[in-house]
Amino acid sequence: MAQGAVEVEGLSVWAGATLLVRDVSWRQAAGERVALLGRSGSGKSTIARAVADVTSPTLRVQGRVSVGGSQPGRPRASLVAQDSQVALNPLTPVRRQLARPLRSAGLRGAALDARLTTLLADVGLDATAVLDRLPAELSGGQRQRVCIALAIAVDGPLLVADEPTSALDVVTRRQVVDALRATRSTLLLITHDLEVAQALCTRALLVDDGRLVADVDLTTLLDGPDRHLAHDLGLVA
Ligand SMILES: Nc1ncnc2c1ncn2[C@@H]1O[C@H](COP(=O)(O)OP(=O)(O)OP(=O)(O)O)[C@@H](O)[C@H]1O
């Protein structure tokens, strides 16, 4: 399997006797960016967390998720979660959290510092303003961007981004979109912002009531023959 290629087969997620995700399957080519779209509560985050293998222990996951190039004992995906507060260690300054994956990749000294600066600049942050702060000392939007920088620093074969731009202003949103595009990672993107989806992806998987109901081209979904689907799922007014 090529580095970053994704195969999801028969993925189901249960909360007790309730089926939250029903027998979902798809494939992504290495480097392909795919949007997961659907109305609120349809199961997108649950699918994303199952793919990233960070599902809450109260849920039962069935099915197979393979990511080409993932290493045994290491996460198969980096997750940019909706709640950036949870993703970061509250007691550790940003510098140490971001430096950890870079050190694992062999960076030290001036090369490490330079990478920290460019990583943060790519998400629109000034390194001197954030590196020595704790997550709680940052604004919500700054924290969200640190999470994205962290996911990019990990440089895994797959990036799963759950509403990565929802807390950001228009200018910062554009910077984050550019940073995500620049990673060249395979991306599974969850968003309610169709402009962001279009800026990053050409393909969309549509989710309704825990099922995958369509695998479509985003252009035909928003402006072409599949537009009725976008209406039915509440993606457009
Ligand atoms: N740990 C859990 N235990 C029980 N039910 C859960 C759990 N996590 C999610 N659910 C339920 O699963 C369903 C899907 O939730 P999910 O967060 O995946 O939806 P979503 O499409 O990402 O929604 P949104 O767009 O609002 O973020 C919801 O009905 C939710 O209440």
The ligand as an SDF file (V2000), in Angstrom:
LIG
                    3D

 31 33  0  0  0  0  0  0  0  0999 V2000
  -19.2530    8.7580   23.0510 N   0  0  0  0  0  0  0  0  0  0  0  0
  -20.5070    8.7540   22.5770 C   0  0  0  0  0  0  0  0  0  0  0  0
  -21.4620    8.0250   23.1980 N   0  0  0  0  0  0  0  0  0  0  0  0
  -22.7380    8.0200   22.7150 C   0  0  0  0  0  0  0  0  0  0  0  0
  -23.1370    8.7000   21.6220 N   0  0  0  0  0  0  0  0  0  0  0  0
  -22.2330    9.4280   20.9800 C   0  0  0  0  0  0  0  0  0  0  0  0
  -20.8660    9.4940   21.4050 C   0  0  0  0  0  0  0  0  0  0  0  0
  -20.1960   10.3010   20.5520 N   0  0  0  0  0  0  0  0  0  0  0  0
  -21.1070   10.7330   19.6380 C   0  0  0  0  0  0  0  0  0  0  0  0
  -22.3240   10.2040   19.8970 N   0  0  0  0  0  0  0  0  0  0  0  0
  -23.5660   10.4250   19.0920 C   0  0  0  0  0  0  0  0  0  0  0  0
  -23.2760   10.0350   17.7760 O   0  0  0  0  0  0  0  0  0  0  0  0
  -23.9760   10.8750   16.8500 C   0  0  0  0  0  0  0  0  0  0  0  0
  -22.9930   11.4430   15.8600 C   0  0  0  0  0  0  0  0  0  0  0  0
  -22.1590   12.3920   16.5170 O   0  0  0  0  0  0  0  0  0  0  0  0
  -20.9270   13.0810   15.7730 P   0  0  0  0  0  0  0  0  0  0  0  0
  -20.2360   13.9610   16.7530 O   0  0  0  0  0  0  0  0  0  0  0  0
  -20.1350   12.0320   15.1080 O   0  0  0  0  0  0  0  0  0  0  0  0
  -21.7040   13.9650   14.6750 O   0  0  0  0  0  0  0  0  0  0  0  0
  -21.1320   15.0570   13.6750 P   0  0  0  0  0  0  0  0  0  0  0  0
  -21.7060   14.7470   12.3440 O   0  0  0  0  0  0  0  0  0  0  0  0
  -19.6640   15.1630   13.7910 O   0  0  0  0  0  0  0  0  0  0  0  0
  -21.8190   16.3800   14.2460 O   0  0  0  0  0  0  0  0  0  0  0  0
  -21.3170   17.9370   14.2480 P   0  0  0  0  0  0  0  0  0  0  0  0
  -21.3410   18.3790   12.8220 O   0  0  0  0  0  0  0  0  0  0  0  0
  -22.3860   18.6010   15.0670 O   0  0  0  0  0  0  0  0  0  0  0  0
  -19.9630   17.9770   14.9000 O   0  0  0  0  0  0  0  0  0  0  0  0
  -24.7070   11.9190   17.6770 C   0  0  0  0  0  0  0  0  0  0  0  0
  -26.0420   11.5250   17.8130 O   0  0  0  0  0  0  0  0  0  0  0  0
  -23.9680   11.8840   19.0110 C   0  0  0  0  0  0  0  0  0  0  0  0
  -24.8340   12.2440   20.0500 O   0  0  0  0  0  0  0  0  0  0  0  0
  1  2  1  0
  2  3  1  0
  2  7  2  0
  3  4  2  0
  4  5  1  0
  5  6  2  0
  6  7  1  0
  6 10  1  0
  7  8  1  0
  8  9  2  0
  9 10  1  0
 10 11  1  0
 11 12  1  0
 11 30  1  0
 12 13  1  0
 13 14  1  0
 13 28  1  0
 14 15  1  0
 15 16  1  0
 16 17  2  0
 16 18  1  0
 16 19  1  0
 19 20  1  0
 20 21  2  0
 20 22  1  0
 20 23  1  0
 23 24  1  0
 24 25  2  0
 24 26  1  0
 24 27  1  0
 28 29  1  0
 28 30  1  0
 30 31  1  0
M  END
$$$$
